[in-house]
Amino acid sequence: MVKLKITFYGASKEVGRSCLLVDYGSRKFLMDAGINLGAEGENRFPKIPLNLIPKINSIFLSHAHLDHSGYLPF
């Protein structure tokens, strides 16, 4: 049986910075990569580990607002 795991890297307790990773078997899908428009510094960006970025197979955007797409390209 293939396992499904969802990890939130932003927006789980806030508005903005929408970003979650879906692990499905050996595949990794990123859903949104947004920024928090009301924050400054590192709190503005999703908390994606840098070593994870090359392992992402696909990125899906729910829509093109900056709070969902502003971290692209990363």
VMD Tcl script that builds the backbone (N, CA, C; Angstrom):
set m [mol new atoms 222]
animate dup $m
set s [atomselect $m all]
$s set {name element resname resid chain x y z} {
  {N N MET 1 A 0.842 -1.184 0.000}
  {CA C MET 1 A 0.000 0.000 0.000}
  {C C MET 1 A 0.889 1.250 0.000}
  {N N VAL 2 A 0.591 2.186 -0.869}
  {CA C VAL 2 A 1.355 3.433 -0.970}
  {C C VAL 2 A 0.905 4.383 0.135}
  {N N LYS 3 A 1.883 4.969 0.829}
  {CA C LYS 3 A 1.561 5.897 1.917}
  {C C LYS 3 A 1.445 7.323 1.404}
  {N N LEU 4 A 0.562 8.067 2.038}
  {CA C LEU 4 A 0.363 9.482 1.744}
  {C C LEU 4 A 0.702 10.272 2.999}
  {N N LYS 5 A 1.542 11.296 2.836}
  {CA C LYS 5 A 1.920 12.154 3.961}
  {C C LYS 5 A 1.814 13.603 3.506}
  {N N ILE 6 A 1.206 14.456 4.337}
  {CA C ILE 6 A 1.079 15.881 4.036}
  {C C ILE 6 A 1.803 16.663 5.122}
  {N N THR 7 A 2.714 17.561 4.699}
  {CA C THR 7 A 3.484 18.392 5.624}
  {C C THR 7 A 3.228 19.851 5.297}
  {N N PHE 8 A 2.846 20.629 6.294}
  {CA C PHE 8 A 2.601 22.054 6.108}
  {C C PHE 8 A 3.880 22.836 6.382}
  {N N TYR 9 A 4.278 23.680 5.429}
  {CA C TYR 9 A 5.439 24.557 5.592}
  {C C TYR 9 A 5.023 26.016 5.715}
  {N N GLY 10 A 3.757 26.270 5.755}
  {CA C GLY 10 A 3.216 27.609 5.938}
  {C C GLY 10 A 1.702 27.556 5.926}
  {N N ALA 11 A 1.088 28.615 6.415}
  {CA C ALA 11 A -0.366 28.824 6.383}
  {C C ALA 11 A -1.166 27.882 7.262}
  {N N SER 12 A -0.534 27.090 8.089}
  {CA C SER 12 A -1.327 26.200 8.939}
  {C C SER 12 A -1.977 26.946 10.105}
  {N N LYS 13 A -1.391 28.074 10.515}
  {CA C LYS 13 A -1.957 28.868 11.613}
  {C C LYS 13 A -1.974 30.352 11.271}
  {N N GLU 14 A -2.049 30.674 9.984}
  {CA C GLU 14 A -1.984 32.072 9.560}
  {C C GLU 14 A -2.633 32.230 8.193}
  {N N VAL 15 A -2.887 33.457 7.811}
  {CA C VAL 15 A -3.330 33.770 6.455}
  {C C VAL 15 A -2.088 34.180 5.687}
  {N N GLY 16 A -1.852 33.569 4.546}
  {CA C GLY 16 A -0.657 33.841 3.751}
  {C C GLY 16 A 0.370 32.741 3.934}
  {N N ARG 17 A 1.389 32.762 3.096}
  {CA C ARG 17 A 2.493 31.805 3.138}
  {C C ARG 17 A 2.004 30.378 2.903}
  {N N SER 18 A 1.001 30.224 2.055}
  {CA C SER 18 A 0.447 28.891 1.781}
  {C C SER 18 A 1.497 27.997 1.146}
  {N N CYS 19 A 1.712 26.845 1.753}
  {CA C CYS 19 A 2.702 25.916 1.222}
  {C C CYS 19 A 2.560 24.578 1.935}
  {N N LEU 20 A 2.317 23.528 1.170}
  {CA C LEU 20 A 2.299 22.196 1.771}
  {C C LEU 20 A 2.903 21.196 0.804}
  {N N LEU 21 A 3.491 20.170 1.376}
  {CA C LEU 21 A 4.136 19.123 0.598}
  {C C LEU 21 A 3.324 17.846 0.731}
  {N N VAL 22 A 3.061 17.210 -0.411}
  {CA C VAL 22 A 2.377 15.920 -0.431}
  {C C VAL 22 A 3.404 14.872 -0.841}
  {N N ASP 23 A 3.685 13.937 0.063}
  {CA C ASP 23 A 4.540 12.786 -0.239}
  {C C ASP 23 A 3.618 11.628 -0.576}
  {N N TYR 24 A 3.758 11.097 -1.773}
  {CA C TYR 24 A 2.943 9.964 -2.196}
  {C C TYR 24 A 3.875 8.922 -2.791}
  {N N GLY 25 A 4.162 7.892 -2.019}
  {CA C GLY 25 A 5.152 6.920 -2.453}
  {C C GLY 25 A 6.507 7.590 -2.558}
  {N N SER 26 A 7.128 7.496 -3.719}
  {CA C SER 26 A 8.437 8.127 -3.928}
  {C C SER 26 A 8.320 9.517 -4.548}
  {N N ARG 27 A 7.119 10.003 -4.754}
  {CA C ARG 27 A 6.895 11.305 -5.404}
  {C C ARG 27 A 6.620 12.381 -4.369}
  {N N LYS 28 A 7.077 13.602 -4.679}
  {CA C LYS 28 A 6.856 14.755 -3.806}
  {C C LYS 28 A 6.211 15.868 -4.624}
  {N N PHE 29 A 5.061 16.334 -4.166}
  {CA C PHE 29 A 4.318 17.393 -4.839}
  {C C PHE 29 A 4.174 18.568 -3.882}
  {N N LEU 30 A 4.516 19.758 -4.351}
  {CA C LEU 30 A 4.341 20.960 -3.548}
  {C C LEU 30 A 3.053 21.638 -3.985}
  {N N MET 31 A 2.196 21.936 -3.026}
  {CA C MET 31 A 0.949 22.647 -3.301}
  {C C MET 31 A 1.110 24.069 -2.805}
  {N N ASP 32 A 1.222 24.995 -3.720}
  {CA C ASP 32 A 1.427 26.416 -3.445}
  {C C ASP 32 A 2.822 26.680 -2.858}
  {N N ALA 33 A 3.292 27.878 -3.033}
  {CA C ALA 33 A 4.568 28.345 -2.479}
  {C C ALA 33 A 4.437 29.855 -2.319}
  {N N GLY 34 A 3.676 30.256 -1.324}
  {CA C GLY 34 A 3.350 31.667 -1.157}
  {C C GLY 34 A 4.187 32.369 -0.110}
  {N N ILE 35 A 4.017 33.683 -0.038}
  {CA C ILE 35 A 4.684 34.498 0.971}
  {C C ILE 35 A 3.623 35.138 1.863}
  {N N ASN 36 A 4.045 35.557 3.045}
  {CA C ASN 36 A 3.170 36.284 3.960}
  {C C ASN 36 A 3.414 37.765 3.730}
  {N N LEU 37 A 2.485 38.438 3.127}
  {CA C LEU 37 A 2.659 39.842 2.756}
  {C C LEU 37 A 2.745 40.767 3.964}
  {N N GLY 38 A 2.254 40.339 5.119}
  {CA C GLY 38 A 2.278 41.180 6.311}
  {C C GLY 38 A 3.479 40.952 7.204}
  {N N ALA 39 A 4.360 40.037 6.834}
  {CA C ALA 39 A 5.522 39.711 7.660}
  {C C ALA 39 A 6.796 40.262 7.030}
  {N N GLU 40 A 7.866 40.259 7.828}
  {CA C GLU 40 A 9.176 40.706 7.344}
  {C C GLU 40 A 10.220 39.635 7.632}
  {N N GLY 41 A 11.330 39.707 6.920}
  {CA C GLY 41 A 12.432 38.774 7.150}
  {C C GLY 41 A 12.047 37.343 6.830}
  {N N GLU 42 A 12.627 36.405 7.584}
  {CA C GLU 42 A 12.400 34.980 7.346}
  {C C GLU 42 A 10.949 34.559 7.567}
  {N N ASN 43 A 10.204 35.295 8.388}
  {CA C ASN 43 A 8.799 34.949 8.635}
  {C C ASN 43 A 7.916 35.199 7.424}
  {N N ARG 44 A 8.462 35.836 6.408}
  {CA C ARG 44 A 7.710 36.120 5.184}
  {C C ARG 44 A 7.596 34.883 4.286}
  {N N PHE 45 A 8.526 33.937 4.448}
  {CA C PHE 45 A 8.655 32.819 3.512}
  {C C PHE 45 A 8.281 31.481 4.145}
  {N N PRO 46 A 7.870 30.497 3.310}
  {CA C PRO 46 A 7.594 29.159 3.836}
  {C C PRO 46 A 8.861 28.547 4.436}
  {N N LYS 47 A 8.685 27.627 5.344}
  {CA C LYS 47 A 9.806 26.987 6.044}
  {C C LYS 47 A 10.230 25.696 5.345}
  {N N ILE 48 A 10.409 25.749 4.028}
  {CA C ILE 48 A 10.815 24.570 3.259}
  {C C ILE 48 A 12.303 24.318 3.482}
  {N N PRO 49 A 12.698 23.115 3.917}
  {CA C PRO 49 A 14.128 22.814 4.039}
  {C C PRO 49 A 14.796 22.894 2.662}
  {N N LEU 50 A 15.918 23.586 2.576}
  {CA C LEU 50 A 16.578 23.797 1.283}
  {C C LEU 50 A 16.980 22.490 0.611}
  {N N ASN 51 A 17.344 21.469 1.386}
  {CA C ASN 51 A 17.735 20.198 0.768}
  {C C ASN 51 A 16.543 19.450 0.172}
  {N N LEU 52 A 15.333 19.866 0.493}
  {CA C LEU 52 A 14.127 19.241 -0.056}
  {C C LEU 52 A 13.796 19.759 -1.456}
  {N N ILE 53 A 14.163 20.979 -1.753}
  {CA C ILE 53 A 13.757 21.626 -3.010}
  {C C ILE 53 A 14.126 20.809 -4.253}
  {N N PRO 54 A 15.354 20.284 -4.385}
  {CA C PRO 54 A 15.659 19.496 -5.597}
  {C C PRO 54 A 14.892 18.178 -5.698}
  {N N LYS 55 A 14.291 17.727 -4.619}
  {CA C LYS 55 A 13.567 16.452 -4.611}
  {C C LYS 55 A 12.100 16.597 -5.002}
  {N N ILE 56 A 11.610 17.831 -5.160}
  {CA C ILE 56 A 10.208 18.064 -5.508}
  {C C ILE 56 A 9.983 17.711 -6.974}
  {N N ASN 57 A 8.991 16.858 -7.236}
  {CA C ASN 57 A 8.701 16.424 -8.601}
  {C C ASN 57 A 7.812 17.393 -9.358}
  {N N SER 58 A 6.830 17.978 -8.674}
  {CA C SER 58 A 5.881 18.884 -9.327}
  {C C SER 58 A 5.401 19.931 -8.336}
  {N N ILE 59 A 4.996 21.081 -8.881}
  {CA C ILE 59 A 4.419 22.147 -8.070}
  {C C ILE 59 A 3.043 22.468 -8.640}
  {N N PHE 60 A 2.040 22.496 -7.775}
  {CA C PHE 60 A 0.682 22.850 -8.162}
  {C C PHE 60 A 0.301 24.150 -7.469}
  {N N LEU 61 A -0.248 25.085 -8.222}
  {CA C LEU 61 A -0.703 26.353 -7.654}
  {C C LEU 61 A -2.224 26.392 -7.648}
  {N N SER 62 A -2.791 26.756 -6.505}
  {CA C SER 62 A -4.245 26.880 -6.438}
  {C C SER 62 A -4.703 28.115 -7.202}
  {N N HIS 63 A -3.930 29.205 -7.120}
  {CA C HIS 63 A -4.173 30.417 -7.897}
  {C C HIS 63 A -2.953 31.329 -7.762}
  {N N ALA 64 A -2.903 32.405 -8.530}
  {CA C ALA 64 A -1.680 33.194 -8.689}
  {C C ALA 64 A -1.527 34.361 -7.719}
  {N N HIS 65 A -2.302 34.443 -6.643}
  {CA C HIS 65 A -2.075 35.504 -5.659}
  {C C HIS 65 A -0.738 35.273 -4.966}
  {N N LEU 66 A -0.073 36.352 -4.543}
  {CA C LEU 66 A 1.256 36.243 -3.946}
  {C C LEU 66 A 1.293 35.378 -2.693}
  {N N ASP 67 A 0.201 35.325 -1.944}
  {CA C ASP 67 A 0.206 34.485 -0.740}
  {C C ASP 67 A 0.166 32.991 -1.071}
  {N N HIS 68 A 0.013 32.660 -2.369}
  {CA C HIS 68 A 0.048 31.273 -2.827}
  {C C HIS 68 A 1.166 31.012 -3.836}
  {N N SER 69 A 1.725 32.054 -4.449}
  {CA C SER 69 A 2.727 31.849 -5.507}
  {C C SER 69 A 3.966 32.731 -5.378}
  {N N GLY 70 A 4.019 33.609 -4.389}
  {CA C GLY 70 A 5.090 34.605 -4.301}
  {C C GLY 70 A 6.480 34.071 -4.013}
  {N N TYR 71 A 6.605 32.815 -3.582}
  {CA C TYR 71 A 7.926 32.233 -3.305}
  {C C TYR 71 A 8.524 31.572 -4.546}
  {N N LEU 72 A 7.801 31.606 -5.666}
  {CA C LEU 72 A 8.315 31.039 -6.923}
  {C C LEU 72 A 8.965 32.130 -7.752}
  {N N PRO 73 A 10.078 31.912 -8.388}
  {CA C PRO 73 A 10.904 30.709 -8.252}
  {C C PRO 73 A 11.745 30.768 -6.981}
  {N N PHE 74 A 11.932 29.651 -6.344}
  {CA C PHE 74 A 12.761 29.580 -5.145}
  {C C PHE 74 A 14.036 28.894 -5.428}
}
mol reanalyze $m
mol bondsrecalc $m
mol representation Tube
mol addrep $m
